[in-house]
Structure formats: C-alpha cells, structure tokens
C-alpha cells in the first residue's frame, strides 16, 4: 500500500526536471482556517516568476507531525523543504 507521503514524493520527482539556473524547493503550509497541511512544489528560474504547484494535501491531524514529514521529504527528494506554520 502506498502512503500519502510516497505519493507526494512521486509527484515532486515528476516535477523536478533539473534545469539550469533554477531553484527548486518544497513548501509545507499549515492552513488553520481549513485545518489542512498543504504541500507545494516550487521552482524559480532566474528572471522568471516563481511557479508553485500543489502536490499534496493532508488533514489537520498531521499538523503535529510536520517536522517528521519535512525530514521524510528531504531524505526522499534531496530538495530544500520549508515549513510555514
């Protein structure tokens, strides 16, 4: 059975294309109003606007586990992962 984190890693790996002069990162954002953890894949090519694609959404019960999720995503993707709480 594939976990939610595995699906997020799979989507991030599909979007990570390793283009020159491009910065890639994953952002974990807790939305207190909807009580959800949203996960975005962001890429910024120098001279162009940042592109942000939502690659996952977890229920609010994962809010306390955001640091563990961050570590799992960093190990699986080798990308910078930022928390916004």
CNS distance restraints for C-alpha pairs under 8 A (distance, minus, plus):
assign (resid   2 and name CA) (resid   6 and name CA) 6.18 0.50 0.50
assign (resid   2 and name CA) (resid   7 and name CA) 6.98 0.50 0.50
assign (resid   3 and name CA) (resid   7 and name CA) 6.54 0.50 0.50
assign (resid   4 and name CA) (resid   8 and name CA) 6.38 0.50 0.50
assign (resid   5 and name CA) (resid   9 and name CA) 6.19 0.50 0.50
assign (resid   5 and name CA) (resid  69 and name CA) 7.64 0.50 0.50
assign (resid   5 and name CA) (resid  73 and name CA) 7.67 0.50 0.50
assign (resid   6 and name CA) (resid  10 and name CA) 6.17 0.50 0.50
assign (resid   7 and name CA) (resid  11 and name CA) 6.32 0.50 0.50
assign (resid   8 and name CA) (resid  12 and name CA) 6.18 0.50 0.50
assign (resid   8 and name CA) (resid  55 and name CA) 5.95 0.50 0.50
assign (resid   8 and name CA) (resid  56 and name CA) 5.83 0.50 0.50
assign (resid   9 and name CA) (resid  13 and name CA) 6.11 0.50 0.50
assign (resid   9 and name CA) (resid  73 and name CA) 6.70 0.50 0.50
assign (resid   9 and name CA) (resid  76 and name CA) 6.78 0.50 0.50
assign (resid   9 and name CA) (resid  77 and name CA) 6.71 0.50 0.50
assign (resid  10 and name CA) (resid  14 and name CA) 6.36 0.50 0.50
assign (resid  11 and name CA) (resid  15 and name CA) 6.48 0.50 0.50
assign (resid  11 and name CA) (resid  55 and name CA) 6.18 0.50 0.50
assign (resid  12 and name CA) (resid  16 and name CA) 6.11 0.50 0.50
assign (resid  12 and name CA) (resid  41 and name CA) 6.42 0.50 0.50
assign (resid  12 and name CA) (resid  55 and name CA) 6.93 0.50 0.50
assign (resid  12 and name CA) (resid  77 and name CA) 7.51 0.50 0.50
assign (resid  13 and name CA) (resid  17 and name CA) 7.97 0.50 0.50
assign (resid  13 and name CA) (resid  77 and name CA) 6.89 0.50 0.50
assign (resid  15 and name CA) (resid  41 and name CA) 7.69 0.50 0.50
assign (resid  16 and name CA) (resid  24 and name CA) 7.42 0.50 0.50
assign (resid  18 and name CA) (resid  22 and name CA) 7.49 0.50 0.50
assign (resid  21 and name CA) (resid  45 and name CA) 5.87 0.50 0.50
assign (resid  21 and name CA) (resid  46 and name CA) 6.03 0.50 0.50
assign (resid  22 and name CA) (resid  43 and name CA) 6.58 0.50 0.50
assign (resid  22 and name CA) (resid  44 and name CA) 5.40 0.50 0.50
assign (resid  22 and name CA) (resid  45 and name CA) 4.15 0.50 0.50
assign (resid  22 and name CA) (resid  46 and name CA) 6.32 0.50 0.50
assign (resid  23 and name CA) (resid  43 and name CA) 5.53 0.50 0.50
assign (resid  23 and name CA) (resid  44 and name CA) 5.07 0.50 0.50
assign (resid  23 and name CA) (resid  45 and name CA) 6.34 0.50 0.50
assign (resid  24 and name CA) (resid  41 and name CA) 7.50 0.50 0.50
assign (resid  24 and name CA) (resid  42 and name CA) 5.74 0.50 0.50
assign (resid  24 and name CA) (resid  43 and name CA) 4.51 0.50 0.50
assign (resid  24 and name CA) (resid  44 and name CA) 6.57 0.50 0.50
assign (resid  24 and name CA) (resid  79 and name CA) 6.83 0.50 0.50
assign (resid  24 and name CA) (resid  80 and name CA) 7.34 0.50 0.50
assign (resid  25 and name CA) (resid  41 and name CA) 6.09 0.50 0.50
assign (resid  25 and name CA) (resid  42 and name CA) 5.33 0.50 0.50
assign (resid  25 and name CA) (resid  43 and name CA) 6.58 0.50 0.50
assign (resid  25 and name CA) (resid  79 and name CA) 5.62 0.50 0.50
assign (resid  25 and name CA) (resid  80 and name CA) 4.88 0.50 0.50
assign (resid  25 and name CA) (resid  81 and name CA) 5.83 0.50 0.50
assign (resid  25 and name CA) (resid  82 and name CA) 7.60 0.50 0.50
assign (resid  26 and name CA) (resid  39 and name CA) 7.04 0.50 0.50
assign (resid  26 and name CA) (resid  40 and name CA) 5.64 0.50 0.50
assign (resid  26 and name CA) (resid  41 and name CA) 4.65 0.50 0.50
assign (resid  26 and name CA) (resid  42 and name CA) 6.01 0.50 0.50
assign (resid  26 and name CA) (resid  79 and name CA) 6.93 0.50 0.50
assign (resid  26 and name CA) (resid  80 and name CA) 6.22 0.50 0.50
assign (resid  26 and name CA) (resid  81 and name CA) 4.66 0.50 0.50
assign (resid  26 and name CA) (resid  82 and name CA) 6.37 0.50 0.50
assign (resid  27 and name CA) (resid  39 and name CA) 5.71 0.50 0.50
assign (resid  27 and name CA) (resid  40 and name CA) 5.12 0.50 0.50
assign (resid  27 and name CA) (resid  41 and name CA) 6.51 0.50 0.50
assign (resid  27 and name CA) (resid  42 and name CA) 7.38 0.50 0.50
assign (resid  27 and name CA) (resid  81 and name CA) 5.64 0.50 0.50
assign (resid  27 and name CA) (resid  82 and name CA) 4.84 0.50 0.50
assign (resid  27 and name CA) (resid  83 and name CA) 6.06 0.50 0.50
assign (resid  27 and name CA) (resid  84 and name CA) 7.32 0.50 0.50
assign (resid  28 and name CA) (resid  37 and name CA) 6.71 0.50 0.50
assign (resid  28 and name CA) (resid  38 and name CA) 5.91 0.50 0.50
assign (resid  28 and name CA) (resid  39 and name CA) 4.74 0.50 0.50
assign (resid  28 and name CA) (resid  40 and name CA) 6.64 0.50 0.50
assign (resid  28 and name CA) (resid  66 and name CA) 7.63 0.50 0.50
assign (resid  28 and name CA) (resid  70 and name CA) 7.61 0.50 0.50
assign (resid  28 and name CA) (resid  81 and name CA) 7.29 0.50 0.50
assign (resid  28 and name CA) (resid  82 and name CA) 6.09 0.50 0.50
assign (resid  28 and name CA) (resid  83 and name CA) 4.88 0.50 0.50
assign (resid  28 and name CA) (resid  84 and name CA) 6.01 0.50 0.50
assign (resid  29 and name CA) (resid  37 and name CA) 5.60 0.50 0.50
assign (resid  29 and name CA) (resid  38 and name CA) 5.18 0.50 0.50
assign (resid  29 and name CA) (resid  39 and name CA) 6.35 0.50 0.50
assign (resid  29 and name CA) (resid  83 and name CA) 6.16 0.50 0.50
assign (resid  29 and name CA) (resid  84 and name CA) 4.72 0.50 0.50
assign (resid  29 and name CA) (resid  85 and name CA) 5.94 0.50 0.50
assign (resid  30 and name CA) (resid  35 and name CA) 7.21 0.50 0.50
assign (resid  30 and name CA) (resid  36 and name CA) 5.90 0.50 0.50
assign (resid  30 and name CA) (resid  37 and name CA) 4.43 0.50 0.50
assign (resid  30 and name CA) (resid  38 and name CA) 6.28 0.50 0.50
assign (resid  30 and name CA) (resid  60 and name CA) 7.92 0.50 0.50
assign (resid  30 and name CA) (resid  63 and name CA) 6.86 0.50 0.50
assign (resid  30 and name CA) (resid  84 and name CA) 6.47 0.50 0.50
assign (resid  30 and name CA) (resid  85 and name CA) 5.16 0.50 0.50
assign (resid  31 and name CA) (resid  35 and name CA) 5.57 0.50 0.50
assign (resid  31 and name CA) (resid  36 and name CA) 5.43 0.50 0.50
assign (resid  31 and name CA) (resid  37 and name CA) 6.22 0.50 0.50
assign (resid  31 and name CA) (resid  38 and name CA) 7.33 0.50 0.50
assign (resid  31 and name CA) (resid  85 and name CA) 7.73 0.50 0.50
assign (resid  32 and name CA) (resid  36 and name CA) 6.93 0.50 0.50
assign (resid  35 and name CA) (resid  59 and name CA) 6.68 0.50 0.50
assign (resid  35 and name CA) (resid  60 and name CA) 4.63 0.50 0.50
assign (resid  36 and name CA) (resid  57 and name CA) 6.73 0.50 0.50
assign (resid  36 and name CA) (resid  58 and name CA) 5.71 0.50 0.50
assign (resid  36 and name CA) (resid  59 and name CA) 4.66 0.50 0.50
assign (resid  36 and name CA) (resid  60 and name CA) 4.40 0.50 0.50
assign (resid  36 and name CA) (resid  61 and name CA) 8.00 0.50 0.50
assign (resid  36 and name CA) (resid  63 and name CA) 7.64 0.50 0.50
assign (resid  37 and name CA) (resid  57 and name CA) 5.70 0.50 0.50
assign (resid  37 and name CA) (resid  58 and name CA) 4.99 0.50 0.50
assign (resid  37 and name CA) (resid  59 and name CA) 6.15 0.50 0.50
assign (resid  37 and name CA) (resid  60 and name CA) 6.13 0.50 0.50
assign (resid  37 and name CA) (resid  62 and name CA) 7.02 0.50 0.50
assign (resid  37 and name CA) (resid  63 and name CA) 6.54 0.50 0.50
assign (resid  38 and name CA) (resid  54 and name CA) 7.25 0.50 0.50
assign (resid  38 and name CA) (resid  56 and name CA) 5.99 0.50 0.50
assign (resid  38 and name CA) (resid  57 and name CA) 4.54 0.50 0.50
assign (resid  38 and name CA) (resid  58 and name CA) 6.41 0.50 0.50
assign (resid  39 and name CA) (resid  54 and name CA) 5.85 0.50 0.50
assign (resid  39 and name CA) (resid  55 and name CA) 5.74 0.50 0.50
assign (resid  39 and name CA) (resid  56 and name CA) 4.93 0.50 0.50
assign (resid  39 and name CA) (resid  57 and name CA) 6.02 0.50 0.50
assign (resid  40 and name CA) (resid  52 and name CA) 6.19 0.50 0.50
assign (resid  40 and name CA) (resid  53 and name CA) 5.40 0.50 0.50
assign (resid  40 and name CA) (resid  54 and name CA) 4.30 0.50 0.50
assign (resid  40 and name CA) (resid  55 and name CA) 5.45 0.50 0.50
assign (resid  40 and name CA) (resid  56 and name CA) 6.98 0.50 0.50
assign (resid  41 and name CA) (resid  52 and name CA) 5.70 0.50 0.50
assign (resid  41 and name CA) (resid  53 and name CA) 5.24 0.50 0.50
assign (resid  41 and name CA) (resid  54 and name CA) 6.29 0.50 0.50
assign (resid  41 and name CA) (resid  55 and name CA) 6.41 0.50 0.50
assign (resid  42 and name CA) (resid  50 and name CA) 6.74 0.50 0.50
assign (resid  42 and name CA) (resid  51 and name CA) 5.54 0.50 0.50
assign (resid  42 and name CA) (resid  52 and name CA) 4.41 0.50 0.50
assign (resid  42 and name CA) (resid  53 and name CA) 6.41 0.50 0.50
assign (resid  43 and name CA) (resid  50 and name CA) 5.76 0.50 0.50
assign (resid  43 and name CA) (resid  51 and name CA) 5.31 0.50 0.50
assign (resid  43 and name CA) (resid  52 and name CA) 6.66 0.50 0.50
assign (resid  44 and name CA) (resid  48 and name CA) 6.78 0.50 0.50
assign (resid  44 and name CA) (resid  49 and name CA) 6.40 0.50 0.50
assign (resid  44 and name CA) (resid  50 and name CA) 4.43 0.50 0.50
assign (resid  44 and name CA) (resid  51 and name CA) 6.27 0.50 0.50
assign (resid  45 and name CA) (resid  49 and name CA) 7.27 0.50 0.50
assign (resid  45 and name CA) (resid  50 and name CA) 7.15 0.50 0.50
assign (resid  58 and name CA) (resid  62 and name CA) 6.62 0.50 0.50
assign (resid  59 and name CA) (resid  63 and name CA) 7.91 0.50 0.50
assign (resid  62 and name CA) (resid  66 and name CA) 6.47 0.50 0.50
assign (resid  65 and name CA) (resid  69 and name CA) 6.24 0.50 0.50
assign (resid  66 and name CA) (resid  70 and name CA) 6.02 0.50 0.50
assign (resid  66 and name CA) (resid  83 and name CA) 7.63 0.50 0.50
assign (resid  67 and name CA) (resid  71 and name CA) 6.32 0.50 0.50
assign (resid  67 and name CA) (resid  83 and name CA) 7.99 0.50 0.50
assign (resid  68 and name CA) (resid  72 and name CA) 6.22 0.50 0.50
assign (resid  69 and name CA) (resid  73 and name CA) 6.13 0.50 0.50
assign (resid  70 and name CA) (resid  74 and name CA) 6.16 0.50 0.50
assign (resid  70 and name CA) (resid  81 and name CA) 6.07 0.50 0.50
assign (resid  70 and name CA) (resid  82 and name CA) 7.52 0.50 0.50
assign (resid  70 and name CA) (resid  83 and name CA) 7.53 0.50 0.50
assign (resid  71 and name CA) (resid  75 and name CA) 6.18 0.50 0.50
assign (resid  72 and name CA) (resid  76 and name CA) 6.11 0.50 0.50
assign (resid  73 and name CA) (resid  77 and name CA) 5.88 0.50 0.50
assign (resid  73 and name CA) (resid  78 and name CA) 7.70 0.50 0.50
assign (resid  73 and name CA) (resid  79 and name CA) 7.79 0.50 0.50
assign (resid  73 and name CA) (resid  81 and name CA) 7.18 0.50 0.50
assign (resid  74 and name CA) (resid  78 and name CA) 5.08 0.50 0.50
assign (resid  74 and name CA) (resid  79 and name CA) 5.59 0.50 0.50
assign (resid  74 and name CA) (resid  80 and name CA) 6.43 0.50 0.50
assign (resid  74 and name CA) (resid  81 and name CA) 6.19 0.50 0.50
